[in-house]
Amino acid sequence: MRRGFRNFGLILVLLAVTPPLPSHAQDDSEESAPRPRTAGETRETSASEDRSNAAVRREELRRTLAASPRLQLPGSIDPETYRVGPGDQLQLSISGGISRLITLEVGPEGTVLLPTSGTLDVNGLTLREARNRILARLKPDFRGVMLDVRLLRPRTFLVYVTGQVKNPGSYEATGTSRVGDLILQSEPLERASLRQIEVVHRDGTRDRADLELFLRTSSQSLNPWVRDGDVLHVPTAASFVHMLGAVSLPSIYELGPRDSLRTLIALGGGLLPSADSTRALIVRWQDASHAESLWVDVPRVLSGETNPVLRNGDRLYVYFVPLYQQQNDVIIVGQVRRPGAYPITVGRDRVSDAIRIAGGFLEGADLAAIRIRRVSGVNAADDAELQRLLRLSRSELTDSEYEVLNTKLASQREEYRIDWSRLQSEPSLDVLLLGGDVVQVERLVNSIRVDGQVRRPGILTYRPGVGVEDYVADAGGYSRRAWRAKIRVTRSVTGQTFLAKDLQKLDPGDLIWVPEKRDVTFWGQTSTLLMAAAQVATVVLAFRTIGR
């Protein structure tokens, strides 16, 4: 009898703390209230009532969750690390002889009101500790049923961000927020320190966050959870170390409070496969103007046997393995049977080897115009002397400067011509190839172009052994203003221009240019004669002076 009265009392308490059904549900229940059941109908209706009760509980839970805005969580909450505080919503689940879902909210004082058991202080406890305390308090009063407690909705609270950020002030956080979430929202300034963020808790204790190392190594301990009322202070970055050479991310890094050589290598993304992993060099400043160099054993550092502490201004140099997996190749294009890229051995393979690998020439290849394009490796924009000379006119250049200019321009040339027929008889012309060379075999252009002061300029068929005058005659002869003494020929292969009288023969593709004769006026001829007479008079006077 006593147990029956006790269970009846618990049922009344649960009915008092359980939220009422929605109004429309109550109306439906009143309208469809069943008549008193007989003993024969009890067994038939028990199963449908159980299903109805389960549907009601699901609807209550759905409405509770829908009434609250959804949170974006980084993942499931760890009950071992999540700290319970004011505003957290917990849910007590009772199943068995009676089934209920009861929402428990942590009040401003950090306490939660339990049915039949009064208040319980859960502030600052982990979620698992709070769950165990609540169950331990309720189990003596709830016998014959199963109890469970879970986090229904994390609380929100304010955290303050100060220091080197664009938007200092208060930010809303949850129990699942970390330092990095709020710092990134506040937009750190350019000189902000992301490695020495100070986290000041309300109880006076302090933590440090290292967001840069966290982003490189994904160690969650470097990006701690925030608590109610925390102050996150972002100082100014003032200490730096340098990492150069064979690492994934060579750069300047902010120096952390407990940084070591191993930490710096982690910040740099680790060593490249091409790195010399046996040793590295540290240059360390002893004072404002004196530095010393220290060799470190990289394998011992990576294994943890030794781990030198870094100082402000330290520079770590990691060297490359010489010629690490370096493969040299050349590209062969044009009139060959198998154009494409081919590997070579520098110092051994020559132009003839490249032609042989490519299967030889196609019919119609111009064997006198095999071009090799080679990058000189010298950038004209970086040559200050060449840039100065290019800005001057010919009249402003001395003879020596003009020769230097021509020499420098010639050194910038990246294309060379090889005559295959001469190469067969002169092996010295079979040049060694370098990685990156492009060998191009041109199609034979069996024509000569005549242009300028001729009657019918155009393209004529190339005829071996025929000279300039013959091609001009085929083009209709000279015009009345042709300057015959200054006829020039531009070579098709090299692009060089020569006076026609200096050439022995023409090659296919050459350009014959007949310039226009200059206009000569009476005053121009008179000034030229007067200048010549003045020079002669000056020489005569000089001799007379010497004779006296």
HUZI-V793706 format. One record per residue. PHI is phi in whole degrees, -180 to 180 (NA if undefined). PSI is psi in degrees with one decimal (999 if undefined). OMEGA is omega as a letter, one per 20 degrees, with the letter a starting at -180 (NA if undefined). Layout:
phi->(PHI:PHI)
psi->(PSI:PSI)
omega->(OMEGA:OMEGA)
This chain:
phi->(NA:-64:-64:-63:-64:-66:-64:-63:-67:-64:-63:-64:-64:-64:-65:-74:-92:-78:-59:-67:-68:-58:-59:-68:-69:-66:-62:-63:-67:-71:-67:-106:-62:-73:-71:-56:-86:-90:-63:-73:-90:-59:-66:-72:-96:-64:-66:-67:-68:-61:-64:-66:-64:-65:-65:-64:-65:-65:-66:-63:-65:-62:-68:-64:-71:-70:-73:-106:-65:-75:-104:-96:-105:-74:157:-67:-84:-87:-66:-81:-116:-70:-99:-81:-154:-56:103:-65:-110:-106:-131:-96:-108:-119:-140:135:-62:-126:-127:-147:-119:-119:-85:-117:-107:-75:-77:-59:-89:87:-110:-126:-90:-101:-67:72:-127:78:-95:-140:-82:-123:-64:83:-77:-69:-59:-69:-64:-64:-61:-64:-68:-64:-65:-65:-73:-89:-59:-63:-94:-119:-103:82:-130:-102:-117:-152:-129:-138:-82:-85:-153:-66:-78:-119:-153:-102:-129:-108:-116:-131:99:-82:-132:-71:-126:-69:143:-93:-134:-80:-133:-122:-67:-104:-85:-114:-58:-62:-60:-81:-65:-68:-64:-80:61:-60:-77:-62:-96:-70:-88:-99:-110:-133:-72:-97:-110:-103:-88:-67:-84:94:-74:-133:-129:-127:-117:-124:-71:-65:-69:-62:-67:-84:-113:62:-81:-66:-65:-83:-130:-72:-71:-99:-121:-57:77:-62:-116:-104:-107:-104:-80:-88:-72:-129:-120:-140:-131:-117:-132:-131:106:-85:-127:-66:-132:-67:-173:-101:-120:-69:-85:-84:-67:-126:-71:-132:-63:-66:-64:-63:-64:-66:-62:-79:81:87:-77:-76:-59:-85:-79:-79:-83:-82:-158:-142:-114:-111:-104:-125:-82:-84:-151:-66:-134:-124:-126:-129:-109:-129:-88:-121:-87:-63:-58:-69:-68:-67:-82:92:-66:-139:-155:-60:-77:-90:-123:-60:90:-61:-126:-107:-113:-110:-93:-87:-74:-58:55:-64:46:-82:-114:-97:-145:-125:-114:-116:-132:100:-86:-127:-74:-131:-66:153:-97:-137:-73:-134:-110:-65:93:-124:-82:-121:-60:-62:-66:-65:-64:-67:-63:-81:89:88:-86:-87:-67:97:-74:-87:-71:-91:-134:-85:-103:-122:-100:-133:-74:-71:86:-109:-88:-62:-67:-89:-93:-64:-67:-64:-64:-66:-67:-68:-81:-98:-82:-63:-68:-88:-92:-76:-63:-67:-66:-64:-66:-63:-61:-64:-65:-65:-65:-65:-69:-81:-66:-115:-133:-131:-114:-128:-96:-63:-67:-68:-63:-65:-96:-125:-58:-66:-80:-82:-74:-73:-91:-119:-59:95:-65:-120:-102:-122:-104:-81:-78:-67:-99:-91:-154:-129:-104:-118:-145:102:-86:-125:-75:-132:-64:168:-106:-118:-70:-73:-129:-57:84:-87:-95:-63:-61:-66:-68:-64:-63:-64:-88:98:88:-73:-83:-67:-103:-68:-102:-67:-73:-115:-64:-121:-125:-103:-72:-73:-86:-93:80:-75:-116:-131:-68:-60:-69:-91:-102:-86:-152:-102:-117:-57:91:-69:-113:-100:-117:-105:-77:-89:-70:-69:-79:-118:-104:-61:-67:-66:-65:-63:-65:-67:-66:-64:-66:-66:-64:-64:-65:-63:-62:-64:-67:-62:-61:-64:-66:-63:-63:-68:-67:-71)
psi->(-43.8:-41.1:-37.5:-43.2:-37.2:-44.1:-37.0:-37.1:-39.8:-39.2:-40.9:-39.8:-44.1:-38.6:-31.3:-36.1:-13.7:130.4:141.6:157.7:155.7:155.8:-40.0:-30.9:-37.7:-41.0:-42.4:-40.0:-34.2:-42.5:-35.6:27.9:125.4:153.6:161.5:131.9:148.7:170.5:-32.2:-24.7:-13.2:-49.0:-33.7:-31.4:-8.9:-41.2:-42.4:-33.0:-39.9:-43.7:-38.0:-41.6:-40.1:-39.5:-38.4:-42.6:-40.1:-39.1:-38.7:-44.5:-40.9:-43.2:-35.9:-44.1:-36.4:-26.3:-18.1:140.3:147.2:145.4:147.4:109.5:146.9:-4.1:-171.1:148.6:134.0:113.8:-14.1:-20.8:-23.3:128.3:128.4:140.5:179.0:130.9:-17.3:140.2:119.9:161.9:125.7:123.3:124.7:125.6:150.7:-126.9:-34.6:145.2:121.7:153.7:118.9:126.4:128.6:119.5:132.5:122.4:176.6:-25.3:1.0:15.0:158.2:137.4:118.5:143.5:129.4:-4.0:2.3:-155.0:155.3:130.3:119.1:7.4:129.1:-7.1:152.7:161.3:-37.5:-40.9:-42.4:-41.9:-46.1:-38.7:-41.9:-44.6:-38.3:-34.4:-35.7:-26.1:-38.1:-26.5:-17.6:89.0:146.1:7.0:164.7:133.6:144.6:150.9:132.2:162.8:118.4:-44.0:125.0:151.2:165.5:146.7:175.6:139.6:143.1:134.0:127.0:170.0:-144.0:66.7:155.2:-35.5:74.5:155.8:-161.9:145.5:142.9:132.1:167.0:175.3:-9.3:8.6:145.4:169.4:-43.2:-32.8:-42.9:-35.1:-41.1:-33.3:-35.0:-6.2:85.6:145.2:174.0:-40.6:16.1:142.5:117.0:5.1:-10.8:45.0:127.6:127.8:110.4:118.0:164.6:-26.3:4.3:-12.3:159.0:145.5:167.7:142.9:140.6:88.0:-36.5:-44.6:-32.6:-43.5:-26.2:-35.3:-13.1:25.7:114.0:-22.6:-20.2:-8.1:75.8:167.4:154.0:155.8:171.0:126.7:11.6:151.2:120.8:113.5:124.9:106.6:179.9:134.4:128.0:-17.9:136.8:154.8:158.0:142.3:121.0:152.6:-141.0:62.2:163.9:-39.5:74.2:130.9:-173.6:127.9:145.4:140.7:124.3:168.3:-28.1:33.6:144.5:178.3:-36.4:-37.4:-42.5:-40.6:-37.1:-40.4:-36.7:6.4:8.3:171.1:146.4:156.2:-25.6:3.9:148.0:98.8:7.4:-38.5:161.7:164.1:131.3:126.8:119.6:134.9:128.2:-36.1:-159.9:-22.8:2.7:130.7:157.2:154.1:135.0:128.1:136.2:147.8:104.0:-44.5:-37.8:-33.3:-45.7:-31.5:-11.6:1.9:-37.8:148.5:80.9:140.5:140.7:155.2:162.2:131.0:-4.4:145.3:126.1:125.7:118.5:122.2:155.4:152.3:126.0:134.7:36.9:117.2:38.0:120.0:122.4:138.6:161.2:159.6:129.9:121.7:165.8:-142.4:61.8:162.8:-35.2:75.4:153.6:-169.1:139.4:138.7:147.1:165.2:114.5:134.8:-7.4:-48.0:140.1:-178.3:-42.6:-34.7:-39.8:-42.6:-38.9:-42.3:-34.7:5.0:8.3:-177.0:153.1:162.4:133.8:3.5:142.2:98.2:-15.2:0.0:54.2:119.2:143.3:118.0:123.4:129.2:124.8:-25.1:-4.7:120.9:123.6:-30.9:-22.6:-7.5:99.1:-37.9:-40.9:-41.3:-36.4:-44.8:-33.7:-23.7:-9.2:148.4:170.3:-36.3:-23.0:-10.4:138.2:168.9:-39.9:-38.9:-37.1:-40.4:-39.3:-41.2:-46.0:-37.8:-45.1:-39.3:-37.7:-35.2:-21.5:-11.4:132.4:13.8:135.5:152.6:140.2:132.6:114.3:-35.3:-43.0:-33.4:-33.9:-33.0:-18.2:90.3:-21.5:-20.6:-10.3:85.1:152.7:141.0:151.7:156.1:133.4:-7.4:148.4:119.5:119.6:124.4:114.5:157.6:141.3:120.7:103.7:60.9:163.4:136.0:131.3:127.2:168.8:-138.5:63.1:163.1:-36.2:76.2:148.6:-164.7:128.3:155.1:134.4:134.9:117.6:138.8:-4.3:137.6:-177.2:-45.3:-36.5:-42.6:-36.0:-39.9:-40.5:-26.1:13.1:-0.3:175.7:150.0:174.0:-25.0:14.9:139.0:90.3:-30.9:-13.5:24.3:133.6:153.3:126.2:122.4:139.2:-28.2:-51.5:-21.2:1.2:150.3:132.9:157.1:138.2:-32.9:-15.6:-3.3:142.5:-37.6:163.6:153.9:155.2:137.9:-5.5:156.3:125.7:120.5:122.7:108.1:169.3:139.6:142.0:150.0:131.9:122.8:167.0:-45.8:-32.4:-44.1:-39.9:-43.5:-35.2:-42.0:-40.8:-39.7:-40.0:-41.4:-38.2:-40.2:-41.4:-42.5:-38.3:-40.2:-41.5:-46.4:-37.6:-42.4:-40.6:-39.6:-40.6:-36.7:-32.7:999)
omega->(a:r:r:r:a:r:r:r:r:r:r:r:a:r:a:a:r:r:r:r:r:a:a:r:r:r:a:a:r:a:a:a:a:r:r:a:r:a:a:a:a:a:a:a:a:a:r:r:r:r:r:r:r:r:r:r:r:r:r:a:a:a:r:r:a:a:a:r:a:r:r:a:r:a:r:a:r:a:r:a:a:a:a:r:a:a:r:r:r:r:r:a:r:a:a:r:r:a:a:r:a:r:r:a:r:a:a:a:r:a:r:a:a:r:r:a:r:a:r:a:r:a:r:r:r:a:r:r:r:r:a:a:r:r:r:r:a:a:r:a:a:r:r:r:r:a:r:r:r:r:a:a:r:r:r:a:a:r:a:r:a:r:a:r:a:a:r:r:a:r:r:a:r:r:r:a:r:a:a:a:a:r:a:r:a:r:r:r:a:a:r:r:r:a:a:r:a:r:a:r:a:r:r:r:a:r:r:r:r:a:a:r:r:a:r:a:a:r:a:r:r:a:a:r:r:r:a:r:r:r:r:a:a:a:r:r:a:a:a:r:a:r:a:r:a:r:a:a:r:a:r:a:r:a:r:a:a:a:r:a:r:r:a:r:r:r:a:r:r:a:r:r:a:a:r:a:a:a:r:a:r:r:a:r:r:r:a:a:a:a:r:a:a:r:r:r:a:r:r:r:a:r:r:r:r:a:a:r:a:r:r:r:r:r:r:r:r:a:r:r:a:r:a:r:a:r:r:r:r:r:r:a:r:a:r:a:a:r:r:r:a:r:r:r:a:a:r:a:a:a:a:r:r:r:r:r:a:r:r:a:r:r:a:r:r:a:r:a:r:a:r:r:a:r:a:a:r:a:a:a:a:a:a:a:r:r:r:a:a:a:a:r:a:a:a:a:r:a:a:r:r:r:r:r:r:r:a:r:r:r:r:a:a:a:a:a:r:r:a:a:r:a:a:a:r:a:a:r:r:a:r:a:r:r:a:r:r:r:a:r:a:r:a:r:a:a:r:r:r:a:r:a:r:a:a:r:r:a:a:r:r:r:a:r:a:a:a:a:r:r:r:r:r:r:r:r:a:r:a:a:a:r:a:a:a:r:a:r:r:a:a:a:a:a:r:a:a:r:a:a:a:a:r:a:r:r:r:r:a:r:r:a:r:a:r:a:r:r:r:r:r:a:r:r:a:a:r:r:r:r:r:r:r:r:r:r:r:r:r:r:r:r:r:r:a:a:r:NA)
